[in-house]
Structures are given as structure tokens and as C-alpha cells.
Amino acid sequence: MIAGGVLMKSRKNLLFSALFLLLVGLGAAPISAQQPTIKVNPPAATQAPKTASVESPSSLSIYLQPIFTVPVGPSADLFGMSGAGSLGAEYAFAGNFQPYLSAGIDYAYAPVKFQSSLSVMTAEAGGGMYLWLNPRLALKAGTSLGYWFGMVNGGGATSGLVSARAGLGVQYMISSLINVGLGVAYRYDLGLYQGMEVTASTSFFFSGQDVRKKAIQSTLPVQPGMLGAKTPEKGHGIELSKIELYEVFPVFHKFYDDHPVGMLTLTNKEKTPIKDVKLSFFVKQYMDSPKECPAPAELAPGERKDVQIISLLTDRVLEVTEPTKVAADITLEYRVDGELYRDVKTVTMRLLDRNAMTWSDDRRPAAFVTSKDPAVLTLSKGVSGYIRDKGPEAMNAKLLTAMGIFSALDLYGVSYVSDPKTTFADRIGNKSQPDFLQFPRQTLEYKAGDCDDLSILYTALLESVGVETAFITVPGHIYMAFNTDLKEAEAQRSFSGTSELIIKDDVVWIPVEVTERRGGFMQAWAAGAREWREAVAGGTAGFIPVHQAWQEYEPVQLPGGRDMAMPGKDAIVSAFLQEVVKFVDREITPRVTRLQEEIKKSGDTPLNRNRLGVLYAQYGKTDQAEAEFLRATAKQQYLPALLNLGNIQSLKRAWAKARQYYDQAAKLEPRNPKVLLAQSRIYYAAEQYDLARSKFQELEAVDKAIAEQYAYLGGSQESSTRAGDVETERQQVLWAE
């Protein structure tokens, strides 16, 4: 009876309720046409909010919702205020203006004025829209339709009909997983009840957390010191003017930490001093936090100051492959008579592509020398391993490494290709014109580059294995040189001449014209030396050590990358040895000729024959060396030649035969330190450790200085590093001259 009476009285308001729902639905339509935004930078209370369009993620959530309802219309005559609770699920679609669908059930307890109460269960489904004001705060509008089922508590009539609801609310994200909300709604249970609801809700999300978390974190927190900051009126406070931002080169992003990306002018427009001045610069996409600029802490009345804008950019700028424009915020904070003010200017900054550079400073290419790039290390370390111990003992180790890597580049197919638009000479002549420089990995991938690209690649490869390098600039051209770690006096002994070398502060460098790809390393060396001599004669040679350039322009790591295929080991070793032969022939021929002439003049003495044999031996020509040592001992027992013959046999691992020669030398001079050392080493190599130790003890008594250099020979037992020591010492033969 109660349910029936309620139904009759409530039907009088059916038309009114239907009209209300229609208006709510129509009212949502124009809102959905707006372009929504998510506020990224919360402003001070007095500022207009700055917003940036951000797409909200799709998400699935469940909600719990307590409800307090006040009956309206005829229902107010029958019912008292009631309470309810809802449980449901909601799916929101991705978008700036975010539509959603929902479904749920609720239970309502409605006291009846003239009897006990009703219990009403409702199942409903609906949808609506979110309008996000920032990553945490949103407005929500929605409607639903369902079916209600009611009964009198304690027994009585039951009934059920259509239910409808429309409402508005506010949602706040506590975290990326949970939000809470408050809202109001109009509810109409056909034939039973109508009322205004006040709701509180809690939602738990199952998807979209990562995107929401990043969006929330992207919002710059309001600094405690800026709470309640005022916005200066026009013509008051500090005026920001003459803002100029330069073109920014991504490859120099570390450089900009203490070098300007722009300039601006600060002017005090007040009649009193302005204190606590702070200026910061921020590019959201490419900075982790604002960078404070070196502004004056105080400005006198009317004072004007020019200020540099600096920026600590992240390596994300290296993802920029085409010139682009980005928004940047310049934030100025200060106090006037104790009052705090804040002014924000949004400006545009132009980012060039990651390969861009100008030649205003010849040190700049050093930033591209990425010696720790995995592709660079793969090639350089692999080649170094292949050619280890393959070259003559007399040859400089740095030179051998440079030869091997140059040969590997030839086999890899790297070629010189001039820039199709402008030559290097054109670009170097226009210091402000951006040039396109390749990172070493890119040159390896393209297998081609111009003079700066190839020089950067070769420089990076040598630096990655500990060979120090330098750039050389001559009119219209750039190439490189590497450090041999030799002093000038050492070079005079090691090379047949010094005309092909560069000597800087008593350090010997070898110039290499890397663009010379057809004649091998030796021809590239000769070309580089010739260009250097010509430029020095004209006073136009530039020499830039890469390590010094790195102090100003640090190398950066190019993101991404892929595996590279190394040339075969046998091919690399073969090409390397061909270059070694060229070098040896160039170096040894004139010296052999001089020694042979001296032998003719002064006679065929053991001394001269031994000197010629040592020359051959040092450059790996062991057969010729052995022949000369035998000639030196043909007529008499000559100690240096006997030791050297033992060394030749030791290199062949013919331990017994080597020991015979050393024993013959010992008969001549048993206490000679070189003889004792040779005997100890040969015993050690043959794993006769007691005999090796015995000879070593004799050596210690005769010459402690030499003994200290070979302390491993005196070990009481075979050490864990014995094999490595023996192999190292085997390659470091002490030729007796």
C-alpha cells in the first residue's frame, strides 16, 4: 500500500524530471566541444594559470560512494532524509576531454514519515565526461539509468521501476592509484522517489598509473618562499627586457651549464632598492629542473643589469634530429619593501639538430669524439687484440696501434666523401654557418664522411685504446695527429729521420691525413706530414690536443645504436703487417746501408756485425739478424753476439739451444749481469724454477737495479701470473750491443 501510494504521487513530477535530465544532457554537449588543458605549472595565487594541452590516459577503476539524500517535491511529504551507498566500476577513455562509462549497484535506506522505512536496491549504468584542470584536479559530469527494487522493512509491499540520476562533481587525485571526489546529483526513481544527493567517492585505478604519475610529477611544485607571491603591475617591480635566446646546439648541452644560451636585461622600475633577486630558466622537455642564472642579488632604484641565461640541458636534446622550437620559462623572483613578487615570461628557444656545429672555435669537434661509444670500443678493442705482439719490438707501440686501426677502417670500407653542398673550406670561412658533423658511430654506419667526420672517427678509435690525439687545422682543412709518448731524443734514435714528425714541447706526434684512403697508413702519414710542413712554413698551422679541448667541450654519448660487423681477424692482421713491412723497409734500408758501408770501411769486425744484427732483430727480421750474429762469432767468441744468438733461439722457444749460447757467454764473463739475467730467464721459461732462482740470486749480488726489474724470477714457486710474465718478457728482448 505504501509503495502504491508513493508511486501515484510521484508520477505527477515525471514530466518535470524528464525535462531536467534532458537539459543536463544538452548542457554537457557544448562543454565537450572545448579544447581541455592540463595545467603544468601551478602559478601564484594572483597569476592567471598557464596551461599546456596534455592527454589523459585510458583507465579502469572501481569506486565506493556514500550518499546523503534530501527528498524533494512530493517525496518530501512522504520521506525523511535518507542514506545510501554505491559500489561500481568505471572505464574512462583516453583524451584531453575524457568520456567514461560506468556500472554499479547501490543500496538506499529511506525512512517513511507515517510508517517505518523502505529499503531500495538499484542497478544502474551510465556515462559522462571529465574535464581535467590539472594532473590532479578534474570536474565531472554524468548521467545514469537503471532499475530500482524496493520493499518495506519488516515486511510489506515491493515494487520496481526505472531509475535515473544526473550529477556534477569534483575529483582530486591523491596519487596515481587513488582519487577522491565530492558531488551533487538529482535522483529520480520512477513511481517512488525523487531527491537531491550529496556524494563522497573514492576510486581505485587498475590502469594508466604510469602516465598519470608522470603528469603529476611534471607539475612544478610551488616553492615555499613563493606562496602568496604577488604579480607586479606594469611599470613597477623589475622589468624583463631585451630577452635574446641564441640557437642551441644539442652536442654542447654540457657546455651550456656555465656558458650562456641567451641574454636579458633587468631594470628596477621602483624608487626603492629591490632585494633577494633570483632568476631561473626552464625548458620542460629538456631540463630536469629550473637552472638559476647569475643575476645580481640586489638592484638599486633605476639600476639596469645585463644577465646571462644559462641552462643545464639533459641528454634528451640529442634525440633532436631536425631544428625545432621549444617553449622556455624565465622566472624572476624578488622582494620590494619586504613584499614577495614573481614574474614569469614564456619565450621561444630554437634547438638545432644534434649534428649541428659552427666553427667559431676549432676545439668544438672534440665534443663529437665519443671514445666510449660501444661501436667505437668494439672496433678499437677488437683490432688491438688482433695485432697484439704481431709487430716488431723496435716499433713504437702507439704507432703499431694506429697502423692496425687505420688498416681495419680500410677493410671495413670507410671512404672519404666531400659534402655535396659546401666544402669544409667554405664552412670554416663562415664561422656562423652551422656545419653537419657526424658522430663516430654514424660514420661507421654510413661508411663515409668528409674530412672532419673521418678525423673525428679515427681520433675516437685511438682515444678509446689510450692513444692521445690532436686535431690539426690548415687552410681549408682539418685532420689529426697522435702522440707516440716519445721524447725528441728518443725519436731520433727510433726513427731514421724527424721530418715526418711533429714535435711539441719535446713530445713527438705523428700526423695522419685520414682522408687518404687508397695508399694505406704510410701514405696517409706522409700526406699529413707534408701538409703540416707547408702550413708551418706559411704560419697557418693549428694544433689542438683533444684532451685540452675536452676541458671546454666534453664529449657526449649519442643515444641508440646497433651492433657492427668487424672485419675478419686474419684480414686485419694481414693488412696491418703489410703496413709494418712498408714502415720497416723505409726505416731500416738507409740505416742498413750506412752500417754496411761502415763495415767495408772499418773492416768486418764482430762489433759492426753485431750492430747490424741488432738492427735487423729489432725490426723483426730474425733470419737476417741470426746470420749477422753468426758472422760476428765466426772468428772468435764475442759475448754480445752470443747473448743475441741465445735471444733469437729464445724467441723461437728453442730453450735448450738458447741455454747453450748463454752458457758459452757465461764462460767468457760468468759474473756479467746480462749473462746472469739471460740464464735466469731461460731457466724460468723452461720451468726450471730452482735454477732460475739460483741465477737470480747471483744477479742480485752483482746488480740489484736490474734484479729489481725482474723480481718475479726470484719467486719461491711458480706464481699465478707466471705465464703472463714470461710472455711479456719474451717480447721484451734485451739485445746486447
C-alpha positions in Angstrom: 0.0 0.0 0.0 2.8 2.4 0.9 4.7 1.7 -2.3 1.5 2.1 -4.4 0.7 5.5 -2.7 4.2 6.8 -3.3 4.0 5.7 -6.9 0.8 7.6 -7.6 2.0 10.9 -6.0 5.4 10.7 -7.7 4.0 10.4 -11.2 2.9 14.0 -11.1 6.5 15.0 -11.4 7.6 12.7 -14.2 7.4 15.4 -16.9 9.5 17.8 -14.7 12.2 15.1 -14.1 12.4 14.1 -17.7 12.9 17.7 -18.7 15.6 18.2 -16.1 17.6 15.2 -17.4 17.3 16.4 -21.0 18.7 19.8 -20.0 21.6 18.2 -18.1 22.4 16.1 -21.2 22.2 19.0 -23.5 24.3 21.2 -21.2 27.2 18.7 -21.4 27.3 18.9 -25.2 28.8 22.3 -25.6 31.3 21.6 -22.9 32.6 18.6 -24.8 33.5 20.8 -27.7 36.0 22.8 -25.7 39.8 22.0 -26.0 40.7 20.9 -22.5 44.1 21.6 -20.9 46.1 20.2 -18.0 47.9 22.9 -16.0 51.6 22.0 -15.8 52.9 25.0 -13.8 50.7 26.0 -10.8 51.0 29.8 -10.6 51.0 32.1 -7.7 47.5 32.9 -6.4 47.4 36.2 -8.2 48.6 34.9 -11.6 46.4 33.6 -14.5 47.1 29.9 -14.9 49.4 28.8 -17.7 48.2 25.6 -19.3 49.6 23.1 -21.7 47.5 20.5 -23.5 48.0 17.0 -22.1 46.2 13.9 -23.0 44.8 11.8 -20.1 45.3 8.1 -20.2 42.5 5.5 -20.5 41.9 3.8 -17.2 39.8 1.2 -15.4 38.7 1.8 -11.8 36.3 0.7 -9.1 34.5 3.2 -6.8 32.9 3.3 -3.4 30.4 6.1 -2.8 28.5 7.0 0.4 25.4 9.2 -0.4 23.2 11.6 1.6 19.8 12.3 0.1 17.3 15.1 0.7 13.8 14.3 -0.8 12.3 17.0 -2.9 8.8 17.6 -4.4 6.1 15.2 -3.4 8.7 12.9 -1.9 9.4 15.4 0.8 5.8 14.8 2.1 6.4 11.1 2.4 10.1 10.5 3.2 12.7 11.8 5.5 16.4 12.4 4.7 18.0 9.1 3.7 21.4 7.5 3.3 22.8 5.2 0.6 26.0 3.5 -0.6 27.2 2.6 -4.1 29.8 0.2 -5.5 30.7 0.1 -9.1 33.3 0.1 -11.9 34.2 2.8 -14.4 36.1 2.9 -17.6 37.5 6.2 -18.9 38.7 6.7 -22.4 41.9 8.5 -23.3 41.7 12.1 -24.3 42.0 15.6 -23.1 38.3 15.8 -22.5 37.7 12.4 -21.1 34.5 10.4 -21.6 33.7 7.5 -19.3 31.2 4.6 -18.9 30.2 3.2 -15.6 28.0 0.4 -14.0 27.2 -0.3 -10.4 24.6 -1.1 -7.7 23.6 0.9 -4.6 21.5 0.4 -1.5 19.4 3.2 0.0 17.6 3.4 3.3 14.6 5.7 3.2 12.6 6.5 6.3 8.8 6.9 5.7 7.1 9.6 7.8 3.9 7.7 8.6 5.4 4.2 8.8 8.8 2.6 9.4 11.1 2.7 6.3 11.9 1.4 2.8 15.0 -0.4 1.5 15.7 0.3 -2.1 18.3 -1.6 -4.3 19.2 -0.1 -7.6 21.3 -1.5 -10.6 22.4 1.2 -13.0 24.7 2.0 -15.9 25.7 5.4 -17.4 28.4 7.7 -18.6 29.7 11.2 -18.7 32.8 13.4 -19.0 35.8 14.5 -17.1 37.3 18.0 -17.6 40.9 17.9 -16.1 42.0 21.3 -14.8 45.5 19.9 -14.0 47.0 16.4 -13.5 45.3 16.2 -10.1 42.0 18.1 -10.3 39.0 17.4 -12.6 35.4 18.4 -13.0 33.0 15.5 -13.6 29.5 15.4 -15.1 27.4 12.3 -15.7 24.1 10.6 -16.0 22.8 7.0 -15.5 19.8 4.9 -16.0 18.8 1.8 -14.0 16.2 -0.3 -12.3 15.1 0.1 -8.7 13.6 -2.6 -6.4 12.1 -1.6 -3.1 10.4 -3.2 -0.1 9.1 -2.2 3.3 11.4 -3.0 6.1 9.7 -5.5 8.4 7.5 -6.9 5.6 5.2 -5.3 3.1 4.7 -4.4 -0.5 7.5 -4.5 -3.0 7.8 -2.9 -6.4 10.3 -1.9 -9.1 10.6 0.6 -12.0 13.1 2.7 -13.9 15.6 4.9 -12.0 17.6 7.9 -13.4 20.3 10.1 -12.0 22.3 13.2 -13.2 25.1 15.0 -11.3 28.2 17.2 -11.2 31.3 16.8 -9.0 34.9 17.5 -8.4 37.6 14.7 -8.4 41.1 15.0 -6.9 44.0 12.6 -7.5 45.7 11.7 -4.1 48.2 9.6 -6.1 48.3 7.9 -9.5 46.3 5.0 -7.9 43.6 6.7 -5.9 41.3 9.7 -6.2 38.6 11.2 -4.0 35.6 13.2 -5.0 32.6 15.3 -3.9 29.5 15.9 -5.9 25.8 16.7 -6.1 23.1 14.8 -8.1 19.4 14.7 -8.8 17.9 11.2 -8.5 14.5 10.1 -9.7 13.1 6.6 -9.0 10.0 6.4 -11.2 6.9 5.8 -9.2 8.8 6.0 -5.8 11.2 8.8 -5.0 13.0 12.0 -6.1 15.7 13.8 -4.3 18.9 15.8 -4.3 22.1 13.8 -3.4 25.4 14.8 -1.8 28.1 12.3 -2.6 31.6 11.5 -1.5 33.6 8.9 -3.5 36.8 7.0 -3.6 38.2 5.4 -6.7 40.9 2.8 -7.1 42.7 2.6 -10.5 43.9 -0.6 -12.3 45.5 1.0 -15.4 47.0 4.3 -16.6 49.1 4.7 -13.4 52.5 5.4 -15.2 51.1 8.2 -17.4 49.2 9.8 -14.5 52.3 9.6 -12.3 54.5 11.4 -15.0 51.8 14.0 -15.5 51.6 14.7 -11.7 55.4 14.9 -11.5 55.6 17.3 -14.4 53.8 19.9 -12.3 56.4 22.1 -10.8 55.7 22.5 -7.1 55.1 25.9 -5.7 58.2 26.9 -3.8 57.5 27.6 -0.1 59.1 31.0 -0.4 56.7 31.9 -3.2 53.4 31.1 -1.5 51.3 34.3 -1.7 53.7 36.0 -4.1 52.3 38.9 -6.0 52.4 39.7 -9.7 54.0 43.0 -10.4 51.9 45.7 -12.1 53.1 47.1 -15.5 55.8 49.7 -15.0 56.6 48.5 -11.4 59.0 46.0 -9.9 61.7 44.6 -12.2 61.3 44.9 -15.9 62.5 42.0 -18.1 63.6 43.3 -21.4 65.9 42.7 -24.4 65.4 38.9 -24.0 67.6 37.2 -26.6 68.0 33.4 -26.8 70.7 32.0 -29.1 70.5 29.0 -31.3 71.3 26.0 -29.1 73.5 23.1 -30.3 72.5 19.8 -28.6 76.0 18.4 -28.8 77.2 21.1 -26.4 74.4 20.6 -23.8 77.0 20.1 -21.1 78.8 23.3 -22.2 75.7 25.4 -21.5 75.8 24.6 -17.8 78.2 27.5 -17.4 78.0 29.3 -20.8 75.0 31.4 -21.9 72.2 30.3 -24.1 71.0 33.9 -24.1 70.9 37.3 -22.6 68.4 39.7 -21.0 68.2 43.0 -19.2 66.8 43.6 -15.7 65.7 47.1 -14.8 64.5 48.3 -11.4 61.4 50.4 -12.0 60.9 51.2 -8.3 62.2 54.2 -6.3 63.5 51.8 -3.7 66.1 49.0 -3.8 64.8 45.6 -4.9 66.4 42.7 -2.9 66.6 38.9 -3.0 66.6 38.8 -6.8 66.5 35.3 -8.3 66.3 34.5 -12.0 65.8 30.9 -13.3 65.4 29.3 -16.7 63.5 26.2 -17.5 62.7 24.1 -20.6 60.3 21.5 -19.6 61.1 18.8 -22.3 64.9 19.1 -21.9 65.6 20.1 -18.3 65.0 18.2 -15.1 64.7 21.4 -13.0 65.0 25.1 -13.4 68.5 26.5 -13.7 69.3 29.5 -11.5 71.1 32.2 -13.6 73.8 34.6 -12.3 71.6 37.6 -11.6 72.5 40.4 -9.1 71.0 39.8 -5.7 70.0 43.5 -5.4 69.1 46.3 -7.8 69.3 50.0 -6.8 66.5 52.3 -7.9 66.6 52.7 -11.7 69.6 50.3 -12.0 69.9 48.2 -15.1 71.9 45.0 -15.4 72.5 42.6 -18.3 72.3 39.0 -17.2 73.4 35.8 -18.9 70.8 32.9 -19.3 72.4 29.5 -18.6 70.8 26.1 -18.9 71.6 22.6 -17.7 70.1 20.6 -20.5 69.7 16.8 -20.3 70.9 14.4 -23.0 67.4 14.2 -24.3 68.4 17.0 -26.6 70.5 14.5 -28.5 67.3 13.0 -29.8 66.6 16.1 -31.8 67.3 15.3 -35.5 65.8 18.4 -37.1 65.9 22.0 -36.0 62.9 22.7 -33.7 61.4 25.4 -31.5 60.6 24.8 -27.8 58.9 26.9 -25.1 61.1 28.1 -22.2 60.1 29.8 -18.9 62.1 32.7 -17.5 61.1 33.1 -13.8 62.0 36.2 -11.8 61.5 36.4 -8.1 62.3 39.4 -5.8 61.2 41.5 -2.8 60.1 45.1 -2.8 59.8 46.5 0.7 59.5 43.0 2.1 56.7 42.0 -0.3 57.4 39.0 -2.5 56.9 39.2 -6.3 57.0 36.7 -9.0 57.1 37.3 -12.8 57.2 34.6 -15.5 57.9 35.1 -19.1 57.4 32.3 -21.7 59.8 32.6 -24.6 60.8 30.5 -27.6 64.2 28.8 -27.9 65.5 27.3 -31.2 67.2 23.9 -30.9 69.3 22.9 -33.8 69.8 19.2 -34.8 72.2 17.0 -32.8 74.8 17.0 -35.6 75.0 20.8 -35.9 78.1 22.9 -35.0 79.7 26.1 -36.1 83.4 26.7 -36.5 83.7 29.7 -34.2 86.1 27.6 -32.1 88.3 24.9 -33.6 88.1 23.0 -30.3 84.4 22.3 -30.8 84.8 19.0 -32.8 86.1 17.4 -29.6 82.5 17.1 -28.3 81.9 14.6 -31.1 84.9 12.4 -30.1 82.9 9.7 -28.3 85.6 7.3 -27.4 83.4 5.3 -25.0 80.7 4.6 -27.7 80.1 0.8 -27.8 80.6 0.7 -31.6 83.9 2.5 -31.3 85.1 0.2 -28.5 84.0 -2.9 -30.4 86.3 -1.9 -33.3 89.2 -0.5 -31.5 89.5 -3.1 -28.7 89.0 -5.9 -31.3 91.8 -4.6 -33.5 94.1 -4.1 -30.6 93.6 -7.6 -29.5 94.2 -9.0 -33.0 97.5 -7.2 -33.6 99.0 -7.6 -30.1 102.6 -8.9 -30.3 102.4 -9.0 -34.1 104.7 -6.1 -34.7 108.5 -5.7 -34.3 109.9 -4.9 -30.9 111.7 -1.8 -32.2 108.4 -0.2 -33.4 106.6 2.3 -31.1 103.5 0.7 -29.6 101.3 3.7 -30.3 102.4 3.6 -33.9 101.5 -0.1 -34.2 98.1 0.5 -32.7 97.4 3.4 -35.1 98.5 1.3 -38.1 96.2 -1.6 -37.1 93.1 0.6 -36.6 93.7 2.5 -39.9 94.0 -0.8 -41.8 90.8 -2.1 -40.2 88.9 1.1 -41.3 90.1 0.4 -44.9 88.8 -3.2 -44.7 85.6 -2.0 -43.1 85.0 0.1 -46.2 85.1 3.6 -44.8 85.6 6.1 -47.5 86.1 9.9 -47.9 83.1 11.8 -49.4 83.1 15.5 -49.7 80.0 17.5 -48.5 77.7 17.8 -51.6 76.6 21.3 -50.7 79.5 23.1 -49.2 83.2 22.3 -48.8 85.0 22.4 -45.4 86.8 25.5 -46.6 83.5 27.3 -47.3 82.2 26.4 -43.8 85.4 27.3 -42.0 85.4 30.6 -43.8 81.9 31.4 -42.4 82.2 30.9 -38.6 78.5 31.4 -38.0 77.2 28.9 -40.6 76.1 25.6 -39.0 78.0 22.6 -40.2 76.9 18.9 -40.0 79.4 16.7 -38.2 78.9 13.0 -37.8 79.4 11.1 -34.5 81.9 8.2 -34.9 79.1 5.7 -34.7 77.3 7.4 -37.6 80.4 7.4 -39.8 80.8 3.7 -39.1 77.2 3.1 -40.0 77.3 5.3 -43.2 80.9 4.0 -44.0 81.6 7.5 -45.4 82.3 11.1 -44.3 84.2 14.2 -45.1 87.5 15.4 -43.5 86.1 16.3 -40.2 83.9 13.2 -39.9 86.8 10.8 -40.7 89.2 12.7 -38.4 86.7 12.5 -35.5 86.2 8.8 -36.1 89.9 7.9 -36.2 90.5 10.2 -33.2 87.8 8.5 -31.2 89.1 5.0 -32.0 92.6 5.8 -30.9 91.5 7.6 -27.7 89.4 4.6 -26.8 92.6 2.5 -26.5 94.6 5.1 -24.7 96.4 6.8 -27.6 96.3 10.6 -27.1 95.3 12.6 -30.1 95.1 16.2 -31.5 93.3 18.0 -34.3 95.3 19.8 -37.0 93.9 22.7 -38.9 95.5 24.0 -42.1 93.8 26.5 -44.5 90.5 24.9 -45.6 91.1 21.6 -44.0 91.2 19.6 -40.7 92.9 16.3 -40.0 94.6 14.7 -36.9 97.8 13.5 -35.2 98.5 11.1 -32.4 101.0 11.1 -29.5 103.8 8.5 -29.6 104.8 9.1 -26.0 108.3 9.6 -27.2 110.7 12.5 -26.4 112.5 14.1 -29.2 115.8 12.4 -28.3 114.1 9.0 -28.2 112.5 9.7 -31.6 115.9 10.5 -33.1 117.0 7.0 -32.1 113.8 5.3 -33.1 113.2 6.8 -36.5 115.5 7.3 -39.4 114.6 11.0 -39.5 112.2 13.5 -37.9 110.9 15.4 -40.9 107.7 13.3 -40.8 107.1 14.0 -37.2 105.5 16.9 -35.2 107.4 17.9 -32.1 105.5 19.9 -29.5 107.1 20.6 -26.1 109.5 17.8 -26.5 106.7 15.4 -27.3 106.6 13.6 -30.6 103.3 13.3 -32.6 102.6 11.6 -35.9 100.3 13.4 -38.3 97.8 11.3 -40.3 95.7 12.6 -43.3 92.7 10.4 -42.6 91.0 11.2 -45.9 93.9 9.4 -47.7 92.1 6.1 -48.1 93.9 4.5 -51.1 97.5 4.2 -50.2 97.3 2.8 -46.7 98.6 4.2 -43.4 102.1 5.1 -44.6 100.8 7.2 -47.4 98.3 8.9 -45.1 101.2 9.6 -42.7 103.4 11.1 -45.5 100.5 13.3 -46.7 99.7 14.6 -43.2 103.4 15.4 -42.6 103.6 17.3 -45.9 100.5 19.4 -45.2 101.9 20.2 -41.7 105.3 21.3 -43.1 103.6 23.6 -45.7 101.2 25.1 -43.1 104.0 25.7 -40.6 106.1 27.4 -43.3 103.1 29.7 -44.0 102.3 30.3 -40.3 98.8 28.8 -40.7 99.0 25.5 -38.9 96.7 24.9 -35.9 97.3 22.2 -33.3 94.5 21.3 -30.9 95.1 18.5 -28.4 91.8 16.7 -27.9 92.2 16.3 -24.1 92.6 20.1 -23.7 89.6 20.7 -26.0 87.5 18.3 -23.8 88.0 20.6 -20.8 85.8 23.1 -22.6 83.7 20.8 -24.9 83.0 17.5 -23.2 82.2 14.5 -25.4 78.6 13.4 -25.3 77.1 9.9 -25.8 74.9 9.5 -28.9 71.7 7.7 -27.9 70.7 4.4 -29.5 73.0 2.3 -31.6 73.3 -1.1 -33.2 75.8 -3.9 -33.4 78.5 -3.6 -36.1 80.2 -6.4 -38.0 84.0 -6.4 -37.6 86.3 -7.3 -40.5 87.9 -10.7 -40.1 90.9 -11.2 -37.8 93.1 -12.7 -40.5 92.4 -9.9 -42.9 93.1 -7.2 -40.3 96.4 -8.9 -39.3 97.5 -9.3 -42.9 96.7 -5.7 -43.8 98.5 -4.5 -40.6 101.6 -6.5 -41.3 101.8 -5.1 -44.9 101.9 -1.6 -43.4 104.5 -2.7 -40.9 106.7 -4.0 -43.7 106.4 -0.7 -45.5 107.5 1.1 -42.4 110.3 -1.3 -41.7 111.6 -1.0 -45.2 111.5 2.7 -45.0 113.3 2.9 -41.7 115.8 0.1 -42.0 117.1 0.4 -45.5 119.1 3.6 -45.1 120.5 2.5 -41.7 121.5 -0.9 -43.1 123.2 0.9 -46.0 125.2 3.1 -43.6 126.2 0.1 -41.4 127.3 -1.9 -44.4 129.4 1.0 -45.7 131.0 1.3 -42.3 131.8 -2.5 -42.3 133.5 -2.0 -45.7 135.5 1.0 -44.4 136.5 -0.3 -40.9 136.6 -4.0 -41.6 134.4 -6.9 -40.9 134.6 -6.7 -37.1 132.3 -8.5 -34.6 131.2 -5.2 -33.2 129.8 -3.9 -36.6 128.3 -7.3 -37.5 126.6 -7.5 -34.1 125.2 -3.9 -34.5 123.8 -4.8 -37.9 122.3 -8.0 -36.4 120.6 -6.0 -33.6 119.1 -3.6 -36.2 117.6 -6.5 -38.1 116.4 -8.1 -34.9 114.7 -5.0 -33.5 112.6 -4.8 -36.7 111.6 -8.4 -36.6 114.0 -9.7 -39.4 115.2 -12.5 -37.2 116.7 -14.6 -40.1 119.0 -11.7 -41.2 119.8 -11.0 -37.6 120.8 -14.5 -36.8 123.1 -14.6 -39.9 124.9 -11.4 -38.8 125.3 -12.7 -35.2 126.8 -15.9 -36.5 129.2 -13.9 -38.6 130.2 -11.9 -35.5 131.1 -15.1 -33.7 132.7 -16.9 -36.7 136.3 -15.9 -35.8 136.0 -15.5 -32.0 133.7 -15.9 -29.1 132.0 -12.4 -28.9 129.9 -12.1 -25.8 127.2 -9.7 -27.1 126.7 -11.8 -30.3 126.4 -15.0 -28.2 123.7 -13.4 -26.0 121.9 -12.2 -29.0 122.0 -15.7 -30.6 120.5 -17.0 -27.4 117.8 -14.4 -27.6 117.0 -15.5 -31.2 116.6 -19.1 -30.0 114.5 -18.0 -27.0 112.1 -16.2 -29.4 111.8 -19.5 -31.3 111.1 -21.2 -27.9 114.2 -23.4 -28.5 115.1 -23.3 -24.8 117.9 -25.9 -24.9 119.7 -24.3 -27.8 119.3 -20.8 -26.2 120.8 -22.1 -23.0 123.9 -23.4 -24.9 124.6 -19.9 -26.2 124.0 -18.3 -22.8 126.4 -20.9 -21.2 129.1 -20.0 -23.8 128.7 -16.4 -22.8 128.9 -17.3 -19.1 132.3 -19.0 -19.7 133.6 -15.6 -21.0 132.1 -13.5 -18.2 130.3 -15.6 -15.5 129.5 -12.5 -13.4 128.2 -10.3 -16.2 124.7 -9.1 -15.2 123.3 -9.5 -18.7 124.5 -13.1 -18.8 123.1 -13.9 -15.3 119.8 -12.4 -16.3 119.7 -14.3 -19.6 120.4 -17.6 -17.8 117.7 -16.9 -15.1 115.1 -16.0 -17.7 115.8 -19.1 -19.9 115.5 -21.4 -16.9 112.3 -19.7 -15.8 110.9 -20.0 -19.3 111.8 -23.8 -19.3 110.0 -24.1 -16.0 113.3 -25.0 -14.1 112.4 -22.6 -11.3 115.1 -23.7 -8.8 117.9 -23.0 -11.3 116.2 -19.7 -12.3 116.1 -18.6 -8.7 119.7 -19.6 -8.2 120.9 -17.4 -11.1 118.6 -14.6 -10.0 120.3 -14.6 -6.5 123.7 -14.3 -8.2 122.3 -11.4 -10.3 121.0 -9.7 -7.1 124.5 -9.8 -5.6 126.0 -8.3 -8.8 123.4 -5.7 -9.9 120.4 -5.0 -7.6 118.9 -2.4 -10.0 118.5 -4.9 -12.8 117.3 -7.6 -10.4 114.5 -5.3 -9.1 113.1 -5.1 -12.7 112.8 -8.8 -12.9 111.8 -9.7 -9.3 109.4 -12.4 -10.5 112.4 -14.6 -11.4 113.3 -14.9 -7.7 109.9 -16.4 -6.6 109.9 -19.5 -4.4 107.4 -21.2 -6.7 105.5 -20.6 -9.9 103.3 -17.6 -9.4 99.8 -17.3 -10.8 101.0 -14.7 -13.2 104.0 -16.7 -14.4 102.6 -17.4 -17.9 101.8 -13.7 -18.5 105.2 -12.6 -17.1 107.1 -15.0 -19.4 105.1 -14.0 -22.4 105.7 -10.3 -21.7 109.4 -10.7 -21.1 109.8 -12.9 -24.2 108.6 -9.9 -26.3 110.9 -7.5 -24.4 114.2 -8.9 -25.5 117.3 -7.2 -24.2 119.5 -7.1 -27.3 123.2 -6.7 -26.4 125.0 -4.1 -28.5 
